[in-house]
Amino acid sequence: MSDPLDKATSKAPPTLGEGCVRRYDPDALGDEDGTDFPDAAELWRQLQEQQERTPEQE
């Protein structure tokens, strides 16, 4: 096993495009790829509230 990536327990999903327009293939993504985050809006709200309470440090 000369390739260190052979030891990895996960693999990146297939991609489409090249360079700056390279992206994950949406048809190849599924639930096991972590593409669903139903609590994202709640997390964003909590982070915004926390930022409003904490004054910016310069």
CHARMM-style PDB file with segment names, atoms N, HN, CA, C and O in Angstrom:
ATOM      1  N   MET     1       0.859  -1.173   0.000  1.00  0.00      PROA
ATOM      2  CA  MET     1       0.000   0.000   0.000  1.00  0.00      PROA
ATOM      3  C   MET     1       0.906   1.236   0.000  1.00  0.00      PROA
ATOM      4  O   MET     1       1.226   1.770   1.062  1.00  0.00      PROA
ATOM      5  N   SER     2       1.310   1.681  -1.165  1.00  0.00      PROA
ATOM      6  HN  SER     2       1.050   1.248  -2.027  1.00  0.00      PROA
ATOM      7  CA  SER     2       2.224   2.811  -1.269  1.00  0.00      PROA
ATOM      8  C   SER     2       1.507   4.159  -1.284  1.00  0.00      PROA
ATOM      9  O   SER     2       2.106   5.176  -0.935  1.00  0.00      PROA
ATOM     10  N   ASP     3       0.252   4.183  -1.676  1.00  0.00      PROA
ATOM     11  HN  ASP     3      -0.235   3.357  -1.959  1.00  0.00      PROA
ATOM     12  CA  ASP     3      -0.508   5.427  -1.722  1.00  0.00      PROA
ATOM     13  C   ASP     3      -1.154   5.679  -0.363  1.00  0.00      PROA
ATOM     14  O   ASP     3      -1.966   4.865   0.077  1.00  0.00      PROA
ATOM     15  N   PRO     4      -0.818   6.796   0.327  1.00  0.00      PROA
ATOM     16  CA  PRO     4      -1.403   7.054   1.648  1.00  0.00      PROA
ATOM     17  C   PRO     4      -2.917   7.227   1.609  1.00  0.00      PROA
ATOM     18  O   PRO     4      -3.581   7.018   2.624  1.00  0.00      PROA
ATOM     19  N   LEU     5      -3.479   7.605   0.457  1.00  0.00      PROA
ATOM     20  HN  LEU     5      -2.940   7.775  -0.367  1.00  0.00      PROA
ATOM     21  CA  LEU     5      -4.928   7.771   0.367  1.00  0.00      PROA
ATOM     22  C   LEU     5      -5.653   6.432   0.407  1.00  0.00      PROA
ATOM     23  O   LEU     5      -6.855   6.391   0.666  1.00  0.00      PROA
ATOM     24  N   ASP     6      -4.934   5.328   0.153  1.00  0.00      PROA
ATOM     25  HN  ASP     6      -3.956   5.361  -0.057  1.00  0.00      PROA
ATOM     26  CA  ASP     6      -5.555   4.013   0.245  1.00  0.00      PROA
ATOM     27  C   ASP     6      -5.954   3.688   1.675  1.00  0.00      PROA
ATOM     28  O   ASP     6      -6.809   2.832   1.899  1.00  0.00      PROA
ATOM     29  N   LYS     7      -5.343   4.363   2.650  1.00  0.00      PROA
ATOM     30  HN  LYS     7      -4.648   5.059   2.469  1.00  0.00      PROA
ATOM     31  CA  LYS     7      -5.654   4.133   4.058  1.00  0.00      PROA
ATOM     32  C   LYS     7      -6.879   4.928   4.515  1.00  0.00      PROA
ATOM     33  O   LYS     7      -7.420   4.665   5.589  1.00  0.00      PROA
ATOM     34  N   ALA     8      -7.308   5.875   3.725  1.00  0.00      PROA
ATOM     35  HN  ALA     8      -6.868   6.088   2.853  1.00  0.00      PROA
ATOM     36  CA  ALA     8      -8.420   6.742   4.107  1.00  0.00      PROA
ATOM     37  C   ALA     8      -9.700   5.937   4.277  1.00  0.00      PROA
ATOM     38  O   ALA     8      -9.942   4.964   3.562  1.00  0.00      PROA
ATOM     39  N   THR     9     -10.508   6.359   5.231  1.00  0.00      PROA
ATOM     40  HN  THR     9     -10.311   7.149   5.812  1.00  0.00      PROA
ATOM     41  CA  THR     9     -11.768   5.669   5.478  1.00  0.00      PROA
ATOM     42  C   THR     9     -12.916   6.264   4.676  1.00  0.00      PROA
ATOM     43  O   THR     9     -13.996   5.676   4.617  1.00  0.00      PROA
ATOM     44  N   SER    10     -12.701   7.418   4.061  1.00  0.00      PROA
ATOM     45  HN  SER    10     -11.824   7.895   4.109  1.00  0.00      PROA
ATOM     46  CA  SER    10     -13.750   8.019   3.248  1.00  0.00      PROA
ATOM     47  C   SER    10     -13.142   8.524   1.946  1.00  0.00      PROA
ATOM     48  O   SER    10     -11.936   8.754   1.857  1.00  0.00      PROA
ATOM     49  N   LYS    11     -13.969   8.689   0.969  1.00  0.00      PROA
ATOM     50  HN  LYS    11     -14.948   8.502   1.041  1.00  0.00      PROA
ATOM     51  CA  LYS    11     -13.545   9.168  -0.351  1.00  0.00      PROA
ATOM     52  C   LYS    11     -14.427  10.344  -0.737  1.00  0.00      PROA
ATOM     53  O   LYS    11     -15.610  10.388  -0.399  1.00  0.00      PROA
ATOM     54  N   ALA    12     -13.836  11.293  -1.447  1.00  0.00      PROA
ATOM     55  HN  ALA    12     -12.875  11.257  -1.721  1.00  0.00      PROA
ATOM     56  CA  ALA    12     -14.606  12.433  -1.943  1.00  0.00      PROA
ATOM     57  C   ALA    12     -15.541  11.967  -3.058  1.00  0.00      PROA
ATOM     58  O   ALA    12     -15.189  11.084  -3.839  1.00  0.00      PROA
ATOM     59  N   PRO    13     -16.733  12.563  -3.132  1.00  0.00      PROA
ATOM     60  CA  PRO    13     -17.658  12.190  -4.208  1.00  0.00      PROA
ATOM     61  C   PRO    13     -17.101  12.632  -5.567  1.00  0.00      PROA
ATOM     62  O   PRO    13     -16.201  13.470  -5.622  1.00  0.00      PROA
ATOM     63  N   PRO    14     -17.624  12.081  -6.648  1.00  0.00      PROA
ATOM     64  CA  PRO    14     -17.188  12.484  -7.988  1.00  0.00      PROA
ATOM     65  C   PRO    14     -17.461  13.964  -8.236  1.00  0.00      PROA
ATOM     66  O   PRO    14     -18.372  14.545  -7.645  1.00  0.00      PROA
ATOM     67  N   THR    15     -16.673  14.559  -9.104  1.00  0.00      PROA
ATOM     68  HN  THR    15     -15.934  14.087  -9.584  1.00  0.00      PROA
ATOM     69  CA  THR    15     -16.823  15.981  -9.411  1.00  0.00      PROA
ATOM     70  C   THR    15     -17.113  16.184 -10.891  1.00  0.00      PROA
ATOM     71  O   THR    15     -16.901  15.300 -11.721  1.00  0.00      PROA
ATOM     72  N   LEU    16     -17.604  17.379 -11.189  1.00  0.00      PROA
ATOM     73  HN  LEU    16     -17.776  18.097 -10.515  1.00  0.00      PROA
ATOM     74  CA  LEU    16     -17.855  17.817 -12.559  1.00  0.00      PROA
ATOM     75  C   LEU    16     -17.060  19.089 -12.802  1.00  0.00      PROA
ATOM     76  O   LEU    16     -16.807  19.847 -11.865  1.00  0.00      PROA
ATOM     77  N   GLY    17     -16.671  19.330 -14.024  1.00  0.00      PROA
ATOM     78  HN  GLY    17     -16.877  18.714 -14.784  1.00  0.00      PROA
ATOM     79  CA  GLY    17     -15.969  20.558 -14.366  1.00  0.00      PROA
ATOM     80  C   GLY    17     -14.503  20.516 -13.995  1.00  0.00      PROA
ATOM     81  O   GLY    17     -13.997  19.526 -13.467  1.00  0.00      PROA
ATOM     82  N   GLU    18     -13.831  21.628 -14.290  1.00  0.00      PROA
ATOM     83  HN  GLU    18     -14.242  22.432 -14.720  1.00  0.00      PROA
ATOM     84  CA  GLU    18     -12.412  21.743 -14.008  1.00  0.00      PROA
ATOM     85  C   GLU    18     -12.112  23.132 -13.479  1.00  0.00      PROA
ATOM     86  O   GLU    18     -12.856  24.082 -13.723  1.00  0.00      PROA
ATOM     87  N   GLY    19     -11.017  23.235 -12.757  1.00  0.00      PROA
ATOM     88  HN  GLY    19     -10.413  22.463 -12.558  1.00  0.00      PROA
ATOM     89  CA  GLY    19     -10.546  24.529 -12.274  1.00  0.00      PROA
ATOM     90  C   GLY    19     -11.547  25.215 -11.363  1.00  0.00      PROA
ATOM     91  O   GLY    19     -12.066  24.605 -10.428  1.00  0.00      PROA
ATOM     92  N   CYS    20     -11.815  26.478 -11.633  1.00  0.00      PROA
ATOM     93  HN  CYS    20     -11.394  26.974 -12.392  1.00  0.00      PROA
ATOM     94  CA  CYS    20     -12.686  27.297 -10.782  1.00  0.00      PROA
ATOM     95  C   CYS    20     -14.145  26.847 -10.805  1.00  0.00      PROA
ATOM     96  O   CYS    20     -14.899  27.157  -9.882  1.00  0.00      PROA
ATOM     97  N   VAL    21     -14.549  26.130 -11.834  1.00  0.00      PROA
ATOM     98  HN  VAL    21     -13.937  25.878 -12.584  1.00  0.00      PROA
ATOM     99  CA  VAL    21     -15.941  25.704 -11.918  1.00  0.00      PROA
ATOM    100  C   VAL    21     -16.115  24.245 -11.498  1.00  0.00      PROA
ATOM    101  O   VAL    21     -17.170  23.656 -11.731  1.00  0.00      PROA
ATOM    102  N   ARG    22     -15.102  23.669 -10.889  1.00  0.00      PROA
ATOM    103  HN  ARG    22     -14.245  24.149 -10.699  1.00  0.00      PROA
ATOM    104  CA  ARG    22     -15.196  22.287 -10.427  1.00  0.00      PROA
ATOM    105  C   ARG    22     -16.139  22.219  -9.235  1.00  0.00      PROA
ATOM    106  O   ARG    22     -16.059  23.045  -8.325  1.00  0.00      PROA
ATOM    107  N   ARG    23     -17.032  21.232  -9.240  1.00  0.00      PROA
ATOM    108  HN  ARG    23     -17.096  20.561  -9.979  1.00  0.00      PROA
ATOM    109  CA  ARG    23     -18.022  21.090  -8.173  1.00  0.00      PROA
ATOM    110  C   ARG    23     -18.373  19.616  -8.037  1.00  0.00      PROA
ATOM    111  O   ARG    23     -18.110  18.814  -8.933  1.00  0.00      PROA
ATOM    112  N   TYR    24     -18.970  19.274  -6.901  1.00  0.00      PROA
ATOM    113  HN  TYR    24     -19.184  19.925  -6.173  1.00  0.00      PROA
ATOM    114  CA  TYR    24     -19.418  17.899  -6.704  1.00  0.00      PROA
ATOM    115  C   TYR    24     -20.581  17.611  -7.625  1.00  0.00      PROA
ATOM    116  O   TYR    24     -21.425  18.475  -7.861  1.00  0.00      PROA
ATOM    117  N   ASP    25     -20.627  16.398  -8.146  1.00  0.00      PROA
ATOM    118  HN  ASP    25     -19.941  15.696  -7.955  1.00  0.00      PROA
ATOM    119  CA  ASP    25     -21.707  15.964  -9.019  1.00  0.00      PROA
ATOM    120  C   ASP    25     -22.972  15.806  -8.177  1.00  0.00      PROA
ATOM    121  O   ASP    25     -23.029  14.906  -7.339  1.00  0.00      PROA
ATOM    122  N   PRO    26     -23.995  16.656  -8.372  1.00  0.00      PROA
ATOM    123  CA  PRO    26     -25.198  16.576  -7.536  1.00  0.00      PROA
ATOM    124  C   PRO    26     -25.931  15.249  -7.673  1.00  0.00      PROA
ATOM    125  O   PRO    26     -26.604  14.820  -6.736  1.00  0.00      PROA
ATOM    126  N   ASP    27     -25.812  14.591  -8.823  1.00  0.00      PROA
ATOM    127  HN  ASP    27     -25.265  14.940  -9.584  1.00  0.00      PROA
ATOM    128  CA  ASP    27     -26.479  13.303  -9.012  1.00  0.00      PROA
ATOM    129  C   ASP    27     -25.800  12.188  -8.223  1.00  0.00      PROA
ATOM    130  O   ASP    27     -26.413  11.153  -7.961  1.00  0.00      PROA
ATOM    131  N   ALA    28     -24.543  12.390  -7.844  1.00  0.00      PROA
ATOM    132  HN  ALA    28     -24.045  13.230  -8.057  1.00  0.00      PROA
ATOM    133  CA  ALA    28     -23.799  11.366  -7.111  1.00  0.00      PROA
ATOM    134  C   ALA    28     -23.893  11.561  -5.594  1.00  0.00      PROA
ATOM    135  O   ALA    28     -23.473  10.687  -4.835  1.00  0.00      PROA
ATOM    136  N   LEU    29     -24.442  12.702  -5.143  1.00  0.00      PROA
ATOM    137  HN  LEU    29     -24.783  13.412  -5.759  1.00  0.00      PROA
ATOM    138  CA  LEU    29     -24.527  12.986  -3.715  1.00  0.00      PROA
ATOM    139  C   LEU    29     -25.782  12.362  -3.119  1.00  0.00      PROA
ATOM    140  O   LEU    29     -26.825  12.290  -3.768  1.00  0.00      PROA
ATOM    141  N   GLY    30     -25.665  11.920  -1.890  1.00  0.00      PROA
ATOM    142  HN  GLY    30     -24.818  11.979  -1.362  1.00  0.00      PROA
ATOM    143  CA  GLY    30     -26.810  11.335  -1.202  1.00  0.00      PROA
ATOM    144  C   GLY    30     -26.740  11.636   0.281  1.00  0.00      PROA
ATOM    145  O   GLY    30     -25.885  12.403   0.725  1.00  0.00      PROA
ATOM    146  N   ASP    31     -27.634  11.037   1.047  1.00  0.00      PROA
ATOM    147  HN  ASP    31     -28.328  10.414   0.687  1.00  0.00      PROA
ATOM    148  CA  ASP    31     -27.694  11.277   2.486  1.00  0.00      PROA
ATOM    149  C   ASP    31     -26.387  10.925   3.192  1.00  0.00      PROA
ATOM    150  O   ASP    31     -25.992  11.599   4.143  1.00  0.00      PROA
ATOM    151  N   GLU    32     -25.723   9.881   2.733  1.00  0.00      PROA
ATOM    152  HN  GLU    32     -26.044   9.334   1.960  1.00  0.00      PROA
ATOM    153  CA  GLU    32     -24.489   9.461   3.387  1.00  0.00      PROA
ATOM    154  C   GLU    32     -23.329  10.427   3.136  1.00  0.00      PROA
ATOM    155  O   GLU    32     -22.288  10.317   3.783  1.00  0.00      PROA
ATOM    156  N   ASP    33     -23.496  11.365   2.210  1.00  0.00      PROA
ATOM    157  HN  ASP    33     -24.342  11.453   1.685  1.00  0.00      PROA
ATOM    158  CA  ASP    33     -22.448  12.344   1.920  1.00  0.00      PROA
ATOM    159  C   ASP    33     -22.575  13.602   2.768  1.00  0.00      PROA
ATOM    160  O   ASP    33     -21.766  14.520   2.633  1.00  0.00      PROA
ATOM    161  N   GLY    34     -23.561  13.657   3.624  1.00  0.00      PROA
ATOM    162  HN  GLY    34     -24.219  12.911   3.733  1.00  0.00      PROA
ATOM    163  CA  GLY    34     -23.716  14.827   4.484  1.00  0.00      PROA
ATOM    164  C   GLY    34     -24.248  16.044   3.766  1.00  0.00      PROA
ATOM    165  O   GLY    34     -23.914  17.171   4.131  1.00  0.00      PROA
ATOM    166  N   THR    35     -25.058  15.843   2.764  1.00  0.00      PROA
ATOM    167  HN  THR    35     -25.329  14.928   2.467  1.00  0.00      PROA
ATOM    168  CA  THR    35     -25.572  16.970   1.999  1.00  0.00      PROA
ATOM    169  C   THR    35     -26.823  17.582   2.613  1.00  0.00      PROA
ATOM    170  O   THR    35     -27.243  18.664   2.202  1.00  0.00      PROA
ATOM    171  N   ASP    36     -27.420  16.915   3.581  1.00  0.00      PROA
ATOM    172  HN  ASP    36     -27.079  16.037   3.915  1.00  0.00      PROA
ATOM    173  CA  ASP    36     -28.647  17.397   4.193  1.00  0.00      PROA
ATOM    174  C   ASP    36     -28.330  17.955   5.580  1.00  0.00      PROA
ATOM    175  O   ASP    36     -27.787  17.242   6.423  1.00  0.00      PROA
ATOM    176  N   PHE    37     -28.658  19.207   5.819  1.00  0.00      PROA
ATOM    177  HN  PHE    37     -29.098  19.787   5.134  1.00  0.00      PROA
ATOM    178  CA  PHE    37     -28.414  19.836   7.112  1.00  0.00      PROA
ATOM    179  C   PHE    37     -29.667  20.621   7.484  1.00  0.00      PROA
ATOM    180  O   PHE    37     -29.719  21.834   7.282  1.00  0.00      PROA
ATOM    181  N   PRO    38     -30.686  19.936   8.031  1.00  0.00      PROA
ATOM    182  CA  PRO    38     -31.965  20.589   8.296  1.00  0.00      PROA
ATOM    183  C   PRO    38     -31.894  21.687   9.360  1.00  0.00      PROA
ATOM    184  O   PRO    38     -32.765  22.556   9.396  1.00  0.00      PROA
ATOM    185  N   ASP    39     -30.885  21.667  10.218  1.00  0.00      PROA
ATOM    186  HN  ASP    39     -30.177  20.961  10.189  1.00  0.00      PROA
ATOM    187  CA  ASP    39     -30.790  22.660  11.282  1.00  0.00      PROA
ATOM    188  C   ASP    39     -29.883  23.831  10.917  1.00  0.00      PROA
ATOM    189  O   ASP    39     -29.484  24.597  11.795  1.00  0.00      PROA
ATOM    190  N   ALA    40     -29.556  23.980   9.647  1.00  0.00      PROA
ATOM    191  HN  ALA    40     -29.880  23.358   8.934  1.00  0.00      PROA
ATOM    192  CA  ALA    40     -28.652  25.050   9.224  1.00  0.00      PROA
ATOM    193  C   ALA    40     -29.225  26.431   9.542  1.00  0.00      PROA
ATOM    194  O   ALA    40     -28.493  27.309  10.000  1.00  0.00      PROA
ATOM    195  N   ALA    41     -30.508  26.633   9.307  1.00  0.00      PROA
ATOM    196  HN  ALA    41     -31.102  25.920   8.935  1.00  0.00      PROA
ATOM    197  CA  ALA    41     -31.122  27.945   9.562  1.00  0.00      PROA
ATOM    198  C   ALA    41     -31.064  28.280  11.050  1.00  0.00      PROA
ATOM    199  O   ALA    41     -30.798  29.426  11.414  1.00  0.00      PROA
ATOM    200  N   GLU    42     -31.308  27.304  11.903  1.00  0.00      PROA
ATOM    201  HN  GLU    42     -31.524  26.374  11.607  1.00  0.00      PROA
ATOM    202  CA  GLU    42     -31.250  27.542  13.347  1.00  0.00      PROA
ATOM    203  C   GLU    42     -29.828  27.855  13.788  1.00  0.00      PROA
ATOM    204  O   GLU    42     -29.617  28.756  14.600  1.00  0.00      PROA
ATOM    205  N   LEU    43     -28.860  27.130  13.268  1.00  0.00      PROA
ATOM    206  HN  LEU    43     -29.031  26.398  12.608  1.00  0.00      PROA
ATOM    207  CA  LEU    43     -27.459  27.398  13.602  1.00  0.00      PROA
ATOM    208  C   LEU    43     -27.075  28.798  13.165  1.00  0.00      PROA
ATOM    209  O   LEU    43     -26.408  29.518  13.908  1.00  0.00      PROA
ATOM    210  N   TRP    44     -27.485  29.195  11.966  1.00  0.00      PROA
ATOM    211  HN  TRP    44     -28.027  28.610  11.362  1.00  0.00      PROA
ATOM    212  CA  TRP    44     -27.172  30.534  11.468  1.00  0.00      PROA
ATOM    213  C   TRP    44     -27.795  31.599  12.385  1.00  0.00      PROA
ATOM    214  O   TRP    44     -27.149  32.604  12.680  1.00  0.00      PROA
ATOM    215  N   ARG    45     -29.030  31.393  12.833  1.00  0.00      PROA
ATOM    216  HN  ARG    45     -29.554  30.576  12.592  1.00  0.00      PROA
ATOM    217  CA  ARG    45     -29.682  32.349  13.731  1.00  0.00      PROA
ATOM    218  C   ARG    45     -28.910  32.470  15.038  1.00  0.00      PROA
ATOM    219  O   ARG    45     -28.698  33.577  15.532  1.00  0.00      PROA
ATOM    220  N   GLN    46     -28.488  31.341  15.601  1.00  0.00      PROA
ATOM    221  HN  GLN    46     -28.661  30.441  15.200  1.00  0.00      PROA
ATOM    222  CA  GLN    46     -27.736  31.348  16.857  1.00  0.00      PROA
ATOM    223  C   GLN    46     -26.402  32.078  16.695  1.00  0.00      PROA
ATOM    224  O   GLN    46     -26.000  32.843  17.573  1.00  0.00      PROA
ATOM    225  N   LEU    47     -25.728  31.847  15.594  1.00  0.00      PROA
ATOM    226  HN  LEU    47     -26.054  31.225  14.881  1.00  0.00      PROA
ATOM    227  CA  LEU    47     -24.442  32.513  15.360  1.00  0.00      PROA
ATOM    228  C   LEU    47     -24.622  34.020  15.208  1.00  0.00      PROA
ATOM    229  O   LEU    47     -23.797  34.798  15.686  1.00  0.00      PROA
ATOM    230  N   GLN    48     -25.699  34.431  14.546  1.00  0.00      PROA
ATOM    231  HN  GLN    48     -26.369  33.798  14.158  1.00  0.00      PROA
ATOM    232  CA  GLN    48     -25.961  35.861  14.379  1.00  0.00      PROA
ATOM    233  C   GLN    48     -26.271  36.520  15.719  1.00  0.00      PROA
ATOM    234  O   GLN    48     -25.799  37.624  15.991  1.00  0.00      PROA
ATOM    235  N   GLU    49     -27.067  35.844  16.564  1.00  0.00      PROA
ATOM    236  HN  GLU    49     -27.451  34.947  16.343  1.00  0.00      PROA
ATOM    237  CA  GLU    49     -27.373  36.381  17.890  1.00  0.00      PROA
ATOM    238  C   GLU    49     -26.106  36.487  18.730  1.00  0.00      PROA
ATOM    239  O   GLU    49     -25.911  37.475  19.438  1.00  0.00      PROA
ATOM    240  N   GLN    50     -25.254  35.487  18.657  1.00  0.00      PROA
ATOM    241  HN  GLN    50     -25.412  34.684  18.082  1.00  0.00      PROA
ATOM    242  CA  GLN    50     -24.006  35.496  19.417  1.00  0.00      PROA
ATOM    243  C   GLN    50     -23.109  36.638  18.950  1.00  0.00      PROA
ATOM    244  O   GLN    50     -22.471  37.300  19.768  1.00  0.00      PROA
ATOM    245  N   GLN    51     -23.058  36.871  17.651  1.00  0.00      PROA
ATOM    246  HN  GLN    51     -23.576  36.334  16.986  1.00  0.00      PROA
ATOM    247  CA  GLN    51     -22.233  37.952  17.117  1.00  0.00      PROA
ATOM    248  C   GLN    51     -22.760  39.315  17.557  1.00  0.00      PROA
ATOM    249  O   GLN    51     -21.977  40.228  17.818  1.00  0.00      PROA
ATOM    250  N   GLU    52     -24.078  39.456  17.639  1.00  0.00      PROA
ATOM    251  HN  GLU    52     -24.714  38.714  17.426  1.00  0.00      PROA
ATOM    252  CA  GLU    52     -24.671  40.725  18.062  1.00  0.00      PROA
ATOM    253  C   GLU    52     -24.371  41.012  19.541  1.00  0.00      PROA
ATOM    254  O   GLU    52     -24.201  42.168  19.931  1.00  0.00      PROA
ATOM    255  N   ARG    53     -24.306  39.944  20.367  1.00  0.00      PROA
ATOM    256  HN  ARG    53     -24.444  39.005  20.050  1.00  0.00      PROA
ATOM    257  CA  ARG    53     -24.036  40.126  21.792  1.00  0.00      PROA
ATOM    258  C   ARG    53     -22.564  40.392  22.075  1.00  0.00      PROA
ATOM    259  O   ARG    53     -22.236  41.041  23.068  1.00  0.00      PROA
ATOM    260  N   THR    54     -21.685  39.907  21.230  1.00  0.00      PROA
ATOM    261  HN  THR    54     -21.952  39.379  20.423  1.00  0.00      PROA
ATOM    262  CA  THR    54     -20.252  40.043  21.441  1.00  0.00      PROA
ATOM    263  C   THR    54     -19.723  41.193  20.608  1.00  0.00      PROA
ATOM    264  O   THR    54     -19.806  41.151  19.380  1.00  0.00      PROA
ATOM    265  N   PRO    55     -19.173  42.236  21.255  1.00  0.00      PROA
ATOM    266  CA  PRO    55     -18.619  43.348  20.489  1.00  0.00      PROA
ATOM    267  C   PRO    55     -17.388  42.885  19.691  1.00  0.00      PROA
ATOM    268  O   PRO    55     -16.627  42.027  20.138  1.00  0.00      PROA
ATOM    269  N   GLU    56     -17.218  43.466  18.522  1.00  0.00      PROA
ATOM    270  HN  GLU    56     -17.836  44.164  18.159  1.00  0.00      PROA
ATOM    271  CA  GLU    56     -16.077  43.089  17.687  1.00  0.00      PROA
ATOM    272  C   GLU    56     -14.782  43.487  18.355  1.00  0.00      PROA
ATOM    273  O   GLU    56     -14.671  44.570  18.931  1.00  0.00      PROA
ATOM    274  N   GLN    57     -13.816  42.617  18.275  1.00  0.00      PROA
ATOM    275  HN  GLN    57     -13.906  41.738  17.807  1.00  0.00      PROA
ATOM    276  CA  GLN    57     -12.493  42.897  18.824  1.00  0.00      PROA
ATOM    277  C   GLN    57     -11.596  43.384  17.707  1.00  0.00      PROA
ATOM    278  O   GLN    57     -11.562  42.799  16.624  1.00  0.00      PROA
ATOM    279  N   GLU    58     -10.866  44.457  17.973  1.00  0.00      PROA
ATOM    280  HN  GLU    58     -10.893  44.932  18.853  1.00  0.00      PROA
ATOM    281  CA  GLU    58      -9.977  45.013  16.945  1.00  0.00      PROA
ATOM    282  C   GLU    58      -8.553  44.694  17.275  1.00  0.00      PROA
ATOM    283  OT1 GLU    58      -7.647  45.074  16.533  1.00  0.00      PROA
TER     284      GLU     58
END
